[in-house]
Amino acid sequence: MSDQTRKIAVLTGDLVNSTGLGPEKVERAFMALEDCAEMQAEWMGGQSLHFTRHRGDGWQVALAEPKYALRSALCFRAALRALGEEFDSYIGITQGEVEGEIGTDLNEQTDKVFAKSGLMLDSTKGSKTEKIGYLHSGTMVAATILLDYLSSQWSPTQAETVLLFIERERTKPITQSEAGKILGKSRQSVAKSLEASHFRIISDALLNIEVDTNA
C-alpha cells in the first residue's frame, strides 16, 4: 500500500421489500439510515461515511476504519428494525484500497472496492437465509453469518435498545439506568431487552473482531 492509498470498508445496502413498504415508509427508512451514518462518523475519528442513496432504493457508505464494518452493519439494521418489524436491509460488505479523497457522492467513485461491495450485495440477496454478507476470510464470514442470524431476531423494542448500546460502546459507554432514562423505560426493561437480543454475546464478538488487526 502506497502513501497515497488506504484501506476502507464499503457497505452497500438495499431495503428489503421496498415496494411493499411504500414511499412514505421508504423515506422514513432512509432518514433513519442517514442519521445512523452521521452518528458513526464519531467512530471514524470524525470522518464522514458519505451516506449515498444507491441504485433506486439502495444505499452505500464508506468506512475510514474497516474494523468497524460489522458493527456498522448491525447498527444500520438496528436503526431500521427500531422503526418496525417490516424494516430491514440486505447489506454487502467488502474491504479494499482507495487512492485520494472520497467524494460526497459515492455513486461517482470508481475504485474497485465500491463495485465489489455491490456485487457482494447481489450475492447476499440471492441467499435464502442471509441478509448480511461479507467478502472476507473464512472466520470473518462465519462471524458474519452468526451475527446476521442473531440480529435478524430483534423486535423493534430490542433494536431500539441495542442501537443505543452499539452506538455508545465505542465512544461513551452507557449504563442500563442511563439508557432507561434516554428511552423512557425502566432499567429492568432495558436489561430484559438486552438479554432477549443476545446483546452481550454480540458485543463480545464485535469487540474481539475490532482488536484483531486482520479484521
Residue pairs with C-beta under 8 A, 6 or more apart in sequence:
1 7
1 97
2 99
4 99
4 100
5 97
5 98
5 99
6 64
6 97
6 98
7 66
7 95
7 96
7 97
8 62
8 63
8 64
8 66
8 95
8 96
8 97
8 98
8 102
8 113
9 62
9 63
9 65
9 66
9 68
9 69
9 72
9 93
9 94
9 95
10 60
10 61
10 62
10 63
10 93
10 94
10 95
10 96
10 106
10 113
10 114
10 116
10 117
11 60
11 61
11 63
11 69
11 72
11 73
11 76
11 91
11 92
11 93
11 117
12 54
12 58
12 59
12 60
12 91
12 92
12 114
12 117
12 118
12 120
12 121
13 33
13 54
13 58
13 59
13 60
13 76
13 89
13 90
13 91
13 92
13 121
14 55
14 57
14 58
14 59
14 89
14 90
14 121
14 125
15 21
15 26
15 29
15 57
15 58
15 80
15 87
15 88
15 89
16 87
16 88
16 89
16 90
16 131
17 86
18 26
18 56
18 57
20 86
21 29
21 86
21 87
25 83
25 86
25 87
26 57
28 83
29 80
29 83
29 87
29 89
30 53
30 59
32 79
32 80
32 82
32 83
32 87
33 51
33 59
33 76
33 79
33 80
33 89
34 51
35 79
36 75
36 76
36 79
36 163
37 49
37 51
37 61
37 76
38 49
38 51
39 75
39 167
40 49
40 61
40 63
40 68
40 72
40 75
41 47
41 48
41 49
42 170
42 171
43 65
43 68
43 71
43 72
43 170
43 171
44 63
44 64
44 65
44 68
45 64
45 65
47 64
48 104
49 61
49 62
49 63
49 72
50 61
50 62
50 102
50 103
50 104
50 105
50 106
51 59
51 60
51 61
52 59
52 60
52 61
52 104
52 105
52 106
52 107
53 59
54 60
54 106
54 107
54 118
55 118
58 121
59 89
60 106
60 107
60 114
60 117
60 118
61 72
61 106
62 98
62 102
62 106
62 109
62 114
63 69
63 72
66 95
66 215
67 209
67 210
67 212
67 215
68 170
68 210
69 93
69 95
69 134
69 215
70 93
70 134
70 140
70 143
70 144
70 147
70 206
70 209
71 166
71 170
71 206
71 210
73 91
73 93
73 132
74 147
74 151
74 162
74 166
74 202
74 206
75 163
75 166
75 167
76 89
76 91
77 88
77 89
77 91
77 132
77 151
77 154
77 159
78 151
78 154
78 159
78 160
78 162
78 163
78 166
79 159
79 163
80 87
80 88
80 89
80 159
81 87
81 88
81 154
81 155
81 156
81 158
81 159
82 156
82 159
82 160
82 163
83 156
84 156
85 155
85 156
88 131
88 152
89 131
90 121
90 124
90 125
90 131
90 132
91 121
91 124
91 131
91 132
91 133
92 117
92 118
92 119
92 120
92 121
92 122
92 123
92 124
92 133
92 135
93 117
93 120
93 132
93 133
93 134
93 135
93 136
93 144
94 113
94 116
94 117
94 120
94 134
94 135
94 136
95 113
95 135
95 136
96 111
96 112
96 113
96 116
97 111
97 113
98 109
98 111
98 113
99 111
102 109
103 109
106 114
116 135
117 135
120 133
120 134
120 135
121 133
123 133
124 130
124 131
124 132
124 133
127 133
129 149
130 145
130 148
131 148
131 152
132 144
132 147
132 148
132 151
133 144
134 140
134 141
134 144
136 144
137 214
140 209
140 215
143 205
143 209
146 205
147 202
147 205
147 206
150 197
150 198
150 201
150 202
151 162
151 197
151 202
153 197
153 198
154 162
154 197
155 196
157 193
158 193
158 194
158 196
158 197
159 197
160 183
160 193
161 179
161 183
161 185
161 190
161 193
161 194
161 197
161 199
162 193
162 194
162 197
162 199
162 202
164 174
164 179
164 182
164 183
165 174
165 179
165 194
165 199
165 203
166 203
166 206
168 174
169 203
169 206
169 207
170 210
174 182
176 187
176 190
176 191
176 194
177 187
177 190
179 185
179 187
179 190
180 186
180 187
180 189
180 190
183 190
194 200
209 215
